Amino acid sequence: MATQDLQGLELVSGGFKTRAEEASGASFKIGEILKLSSGQVTQVASDESTDIFCFALQDSSGVQGTLIDIVVIDETTVFFGNVYHGTIGSAISDEDNIGVMYALYVASNRVHVDIGDTSNDAVVIIALANNEKGDTYGRCYFKFISAVLEGNDAAS
């Protein structure tokens, strides 16, 4: 089996496009998952499991209050990205991952599904890339679980 490059997320479907103000100190890149902080958007961290808000359609400007193009995430929004595990030999995409909830892993302005962490649930894998089953850092399709989305009472 092959080893896939760790890549940024791709938005497959769902959500709605709008604009939001950038928070002070934000340093996100296009394709990152963002949260709200005092009504403005900033990047999420690994293991983030509350107040997930949107997907960045452009890099942060570095200037607080700048309007940024985003896609607001809801329960129907589907993403395509890599699986990740802290031990490379365990970062294998497998059909057993489908339907399981996992945490986010964020590094180098890229967001991945951390299949080694089932205690900080944020996403659920819904399918694997057709020809990457068994690959190291194989890619998958996933959705955020409703409890972690901004505005959901369970996330508060």
C-alpha positions as CSV (number, residue, x, y, z in Angstrom):
1,M,0.0,0.0,0.0
2,A,1.0,3.6,-0.6
3,T,1.7,6.5,1.7
4,Q,-0.4,9.6,0.8
5,D,0.9,13.1,1.3
6,L,-0.8,15.0,4.1
7,Q,-2.9,17.7,2.3
8,G,-5.3,20.4,3.2
9,L,-9.0,19.7,3.5
10,E,-11.3,19.9,0.5
11,L,-14.9,21.0,0.8
12,V,-17.0,18.4,-1.0
13,S,-20.6,19.6,-0.4
14,G,-22.9,21.4,2.0
15,G,-22.7,24.5,4.1
16,F,-23.3,28.0,2.8
17,K,-20.9,30.8,1.7
18,T,-20.7,34.1,3.5
19,R,-18.2,36.4,5.1
20,A,-17.0,36.8,8.7
21,E,-14.6,39.1,10.5
22,E,-11.1,37.8,11.3
23,A,-10.1,37.7,15.0
24,S,-7.0,39.3,16.4
25,G,-3.9,37.1,16.1
26,A,-5.6,34.8,13.5
27,S,-3.1,32.9,11.3
28,F,-5.2,30.5,9.3
29,K,-4.8,29.4,5.7
30,I,-7.3,28.6,3.1
31,G,-8.9,25.2,3.8
32,E,-8.6,25.4,7.6
33,I,-11.5,24.8,10.0
34,L,-12.3,27.9,12.0
35,K,-14.2,28.7,15.2
36,L,-15.8,31.9,16.6
37,S,-14.0,33.9,19.2
38,S,-15.9,37.0,20.4
39,G,-17.9,37.0,17.2
40,Q,-14.8,36.8,14.9
41,V,-13.1,33.7,13.3
42,T,-9.9,32.1,14.2
43,Q,-8.2,28.7,13.6
44,V,-9.1,25.6,15.6
45,A,-6.5,23.6,17.5
46,S,-6.0,19.8,17.7
47,D,-8.7,18.1,19.8
48,E,-11.1,21.1,19.3
49,S,-14.5,19.7,20.1
50,T,-16.7,22.7,20.6
51,D,-17.8,25.8,18.6
52,I,-16.7,24.6,15.2
53,F,-18.0,27.2,12.8
54,C,-16.7,27.4,9.3
55,F,-14.2,26.5,6.5
56,A,-11.8,29.2,5.3
57,L,-12.0,30.1,1.7
58,Q,-9.0,32.5,1.9
59,D,-5.9,33.0,4.1
60,S,-6.1,35.3,7.1
61,S,-4.9,38.8,6.5
62,G,-3.4,39.4,9.9
63,V,-5.6,42.4,10.5
64,Q,-8.4,42.0,13.0
65,G,-11.9,42.8,11.6
66,T,-11.0,42.0,8.0
67,L,-13.9,40.3,6.2
68,I,-12.9,36.8,5.2
69,D,-14.8,34.5,2.8
70,I,-16.0,31.3,4.6
71,V,-18.4,28.4,4.3
72,V,-20.5,27.9,7.4
73,I,-20.5,24.2,8.4
74,D,-23.6,22.3,9.3
75,E,-24.4,18.6,9.8
76,T,-24.7,18.0,6.1
77,T,-21.3,19.5,5.1
78,V,-18.9,16.9,3.7
79,F,-15.1,17.2,3.7
80,F,-12.3,15.2,2.1
81,G,-9.0,14.9,4.0
82,N,-6.3,12.6,5.4
83,V,-6.5,10.3,8.3
84,Y,-3.7,10.8,10.9
85,H,-2.2,8.9,13.8
86,G,0.7,9.9,16.0
87,T,2.4,6.6,15.1
88,I,2.8,6.5,11.3
89,G,2.4,2.7,11.2
90,S,-1.1,3.1,12.7
91,A,-2.2,6.0,10.3
92,I,-3.8,3.5,8.0
93,S,-7.2,4.1,6.3
94,D,-9.4,1.1,6.9
95,E,-13.1,0.3,6.4
96,D,-13.4,-0.2,10.1
97,N,-12.9,3.6,10.4
98,I,-16.3,4.2,8.7
99,G,-19.0,5.3,11.1
100,V,-16.5,6.0,13.9
101,M,-16.1,9.4,15.6
102,Y,-12.6,10.9,15.8
103,A,-10.8,14.0,16.9
104,L,-9.2,16.7,14.8
105,Y,-5.4,16.9,14.4
106,V,-4.0,20.3,13.3
107,A,-0.4,20.9,12.1
108,S,1.2,23.2,9.7
109,N,-2.1,24.9,8.9
110,R,-3.7,21.6,7.8
111,V,-6.5,19.7,9.5
112,H,-6.7,15.9,9.5
113,V,-8.9,13.2,11.1
114,D,-7.0,11.8,14.1
115,I,-7.9,8.1,14.1
116,G,-5.8,7.6,17.2
117,D,-8.1,9.8,19.3
118,T,-11.6,8.7,20.0
119,S,-12.0,10.8,23.2
120,N,-12.2,14.3,21.7
121,D,-14.9,13.4,19.1
122,A,-15.5,16.1,16.5
123,V,-16.0,14.2,13.2
124,V,-17.4,10.9,11.8
125,I,-15.9,9.2,8.8
126,I,-18.5,8.4,6.2
127,A,-16.4,6.8,3.4
128,L,-12.8,6.2,2.2
129,A,-11.2,7.3,-1.0
130,N,-11.8,4.5,-3.5
131,N,-8.3,3.5,-4.2
132,E,-6.6,4.4,-0.9
133,K,-8.0,1.8,1.5
134,G,-5.0,0.5,3.5
135,D,-2.8,3.5,2.6
136,T,-0.8,5.3,5.2
137,Y,-2.5,8.7,5.6
138,G,-5.2,7.6,3.3
139,R,-8.0,10.0,2.6
140,C,-11.6,9.9,3.7
141,Y,-14.9,11.7,3.5
142,F,-16.2,13.0,6.8
143,K,-18.7,15.2,8.5
144,F,-18.7,17.1,11.8
145,I,-21.0,15.8,14.5
146,S,-23.7,18.2,15.5
147,A,-22.6,18.5,19.1
148,V,-19.4,20.3,18.2
149,L,-20.9,22.9,15.9
150,E,-21.2,26.5,16.9
151,G,-24.6,27.3,18.3
152,N,-25.5,23.8,19.3
153,D,-26.5,23.6,22.9
154,A,-24.5,20.4,23.4
155,A,-21.4,22.3,22.4
156,S,-21.8,25.0,25.0
